[in-house]
Amino acid sequence: MDTVMLSRIQFASTTIFHYFFVPVSIGLALLIAIMETMYVRKGNEEYKRMAQFWGKLFLINFAVGVVTGILQEFQFGMNWSDYSRFVGDVFGAPLAIEALLAFFLESTFIGIWIFGWDKVSKRVHLFSIWMVALGTMLSAFWILLANSFMQHPVGFAINNGRAEMNDIFALITNGQLLVEFPHTVLAAYATGAFLVTGISAYKLLKKQDVPFFRKSFEIAAIVGIISSFGVAVAGHAQAQYLVETQPMKMAASEALWGESGDPAPWTIFANIDVDNKTNSNEIQVPYLLSFLSYSKFSGEVKGMNQLQAEYEQAYGPGDYIPPVKTTFWSFRIMVAAGTLMIVLGVYAIYLMWRKKMDKPNTWFMRFMFWGLLLPPIANTSGWIMTEIGRQPWTVFGLMTTEDSVSPNITSGQVLFSVISFNIIYAVLGAVLIGLFVKVIKKGPYAMDNEHGESHDPYNKEG
């Protein structure tokens, strides 16, 4: 494999691994803030214990996420220096703001939250975890602002062969950001929620600390179902935006070669022949693609052959069709995982409404335990579709991936770093899982068991 392909593999592997942790941090921060809010308002010690227990998992995840995230930014200079030279004046600003504003906000208030339980008032301590939750969301905002520029470049001018920012407001109000940000953040909230419900379901199956984990399950289930429906709504808006700004990605996600017709069907399954640019054995839902694209059951969606001809006229000779099979199936994996999350979430709410959580079905709890894998699957496949579907561009319409790679690196150097990084990531992943398992096995009352009593630092008699 050449340097470009190896560099793409390296960036994909490190990004996917890093993004296992980002949504968990965003989602758990919100849940912990909700739990501590309930503690402050109701004075119930159990809610405080929830915030502390799930906070341990948050801190472990946050630490590993920081380590893996640092490498992401180094890659822009090491493997993608030509890309960095071209978009550095645009791309660098949001990354710098993310580090100086959002990350510093998170890290400062995380310190207060960790060490301030018996040193600051309840309300100040509660304020600190809400600032952490806000910081994680702001961090996502600035990173997604940079990514949105790659998907739909705005607010810039070309000067001496480089893109230079000339309108920060245009970047902040980029239509791509306005649909991508809510979709991503809501998916993160669902990720944290399903992690909590999954672990809680496991503990309920084992009949360990049942009241604690039942309440944790219920809180997370409410957040999970709201955010899962929100992801679907935001995803619908994002699909409609793709039709306008990246029609080739939309066509590839449907394996749509020629004109779709009006109305356009949505394809559930197809055998895709990339060489001959045809599909066979298609299973389709009539009208649905038109509805996804225009919110009405009519409307034509352009196919890849038609768009290829248009792109050649606009950008010159070249192959502008992305890897179709990867784009097509990653989109369907994302939709399938998201649909299962909604189904599980609805049934969980039904059990709560019917007051059947005391004796929930064993099979359902087993599904909920394995359901904690659904958000990472949906998140990963969604980002694969988003980034692979943009190929051959790094910055849509401005710079191709082939022109973005560093000119002085060799394939051997990149291959060595790919292997090295993945070994390190495997070790980090094993350490994180080991620490998670250790905390979960000890349970929420581990400190009480060690000291033989329950201690509330805000209770002067405790």
Secondary structure, DSSP 8 states (H G I E B T S, - for coil): --HHHHHHHHHHHHHHHHHTTHHHHHHHHHHHHHHHHHHHHH--HHHHHHHHHHHHHHHHHHHHHHHHHHHHHHHHHHT-HHHHHHHHHHHHHHHHHIIIIIIHHHHHHHHHHHH-TTTS-HHHHHHHHHHHHHHHHHHHHHHHHHHHHHHS--SEEEETTEEEE--HHHHHT-HHHHHHHHHHHHHHHHHHHHHHHHHHHHHHHTTSSHHHHHHHHHHHHHHHHHHHHHHHHHHHHHHHHHHHH-HHHHHHHTT--S---SS--EEEEEEEETTTTEEEEEEEETTHHHHHHHSSS------HHHHHHHHHHHH-SS-----HHHHHHHHHHHHHHHHHHHHHHHHHHHHHHTT-TTS--HHHHHHHHHGGGHHHHHHHHHHHHHHHTTTTEEETTTEESTTTS-TT--HHHHHHHHHHHHHHHHHHHHHHHHHHHHHHHH-TTHHHHHHTS---TT-TT-
